[in-house]
Amino acid sequence: MQRRVVNHIESWASKIPFRISNYVWEDYPGVVCEIEEHGVIGRGEALGVYYLDETEKTMLRQLEAVSGKLAAGASRQDLLELLPAGGARNAADAALWDLEAQLSGTSAWEMAGVKPDPVLTVFTIGLEAEPEQMAAGAAAATDAPLLKIKLDNDRPVERIAAIRQARPDVRLVVDVNQGWSFAELREYGPAIGELGVEFIEQPLPRGGDDELEHYDSPVPLCADESCLHLGELEQAAGRYQIINIKLDKTGGLTHGLELAGAIREKGLGIMIGCMCGTSLSMAPHHVIAQLADYADIDGPLLLVNDRPDGLVYDHGLASLPAGRFWGVPA
């Protein structure tokens, strides 16, 4: 078997600067892996794990290092040994899923044993200087029934209260991105719960959340940065009630599906998240989202432009396009 492998860097502009507790994005650079076999091209996109210092350049170097083996026929299972968990493996894994779906005349959803149903996704409200600004953003998102609110330790309860007043109809989850101390979680958690928040994502720093093992939180807690892949699930399971699976963290859909099964075996909830990106990044997440309780695959809604004929977003639902995109035969 001989394939042609091409890897390159792309960058997609953000509609507005997107802020979380410890980072700001004005654009979203990432890598694209393309694998061609018998005239069919499979594609995958990844943005990487920024808090592990992955960049588009480090991911590109990793992809280039294994391109020869991919060209010689390396499989998705081979990739689990060839590359560590992270963005580069995710891009190559997604390209192989897409390629296999086309060559076999089936879809990635069928290969994974799920249906390609529409998925309810959160719409994310980034951090702004004032609670009123975030409330205005929530009020403007009239077609979003489920909002994910980014918080830090600057007036978090006031921010959620302002958003709740602006949108009494909406479901809310919050994401702190490692921005609180344990004392702040104990202070803010009850009040946030009273405002109808369904869970708090990653309140404490990665590696600094051992106090959660003995904490009975009034609001379910979700691990993001604290659970990258299956090797970290056991520890996270004693501290969190929900695990956020991101394919840039797991290193692809192949390992992501394995992690999802293990999470369910422990009786925990599943959220499917993303590192933003175009519909090319979101499509593999749409596959695994069929197994989740919550989905955060709104990446294209935060960009100035998406790829042509990508996923369709309508009133919070993410659906497959009518034509050929990713993971389905032509």
C-alpha positions, 0 to 999 in steps of 0.5 A: 500500500502506498499513500500520499500524505500532506500536512499543513498549517491553517489559521481561522479568524475569531469573530471577536477576541475570545477570552477565558480565565487564562487565555485570549484567542484572536485567531485559531491556528491549527494543522490539517492532515490529508491522506490520499489512497486510490484517489480518495482523500481523508482529512483531519484538523486539530488545534492542539492543547494550548495549556500543554504548550502544543502549537501548530508548529509542534503538531506539524513536526509530529505529523511530518515525523510519522508521514512515512509510516502513514504513507506506508499504510499505518492504521488508526491502531498503529497511530496509538503507538506512533504518536502521543495523545494530542493534536497531531494524533487527532488530525491523523486519526480523523484523516484515517476515519474519513479515508476509511469511511469513503473507501468502504462506502459507509460513514464514520458514524456507522463505523462507530456504531452510532446514528448521525442524529442532530446534536444539541450544542452549547453556545459559549459566552466568553469572558468580558470586563463587566457582567452586563456585557456578558448578559448582553451577549447571552440576550443576543444568543436568542436561538441558543437554548443551552449556554456555556459561560466562561468565568474567572474569580472576578464577580462570578456569581454576579455574572451568572445572576446578570445572565440569568436575569437576561435569559431566564429561559436558558439552560446554563453551564459554566467553565472556569478553566482552572481559575478558582481556588478550592476556597473560591469553589466552596464560596461560589458554588452554592450561589451558582447552583441556586441560579440554575447552573447544571455543572461547573467545569474545571474549577481548580487547576490541573494537578491541584484538585486533590481536595475535590476527593472529599468535597460534596459539591452542591453542583456537579463538577466536570473535569476538562484539563484534569482528564486528558485521556484514559490514563487519567480517568481513574484519578479524575473519577474520584473528584468529578461527576462528569468528564469532558472528552476533547479529541485534541486531548485524547489524540483522536476519535479512536481513543476518544470512543475507548475513553467514553466507554470507560467513563460510562462503566464508572457511572459518570456523565460525559461532555464532548468538548472542542478546542474551537476549529472549523466543521472539519474539527467538529465532525469527529466530535459530532460522532462521539457526541452521540454518546454524550450527555452534553456537547460543546461543538460550537467552534464554527459559530465563533469564527468569521468563516467556516469551511464551505458546506460544513455542519449546519447549526440551527437553534442549538442543533448541529447537524450534518450537511446534505452533501459530502463533507467529512466521514461519509462516502462521496 
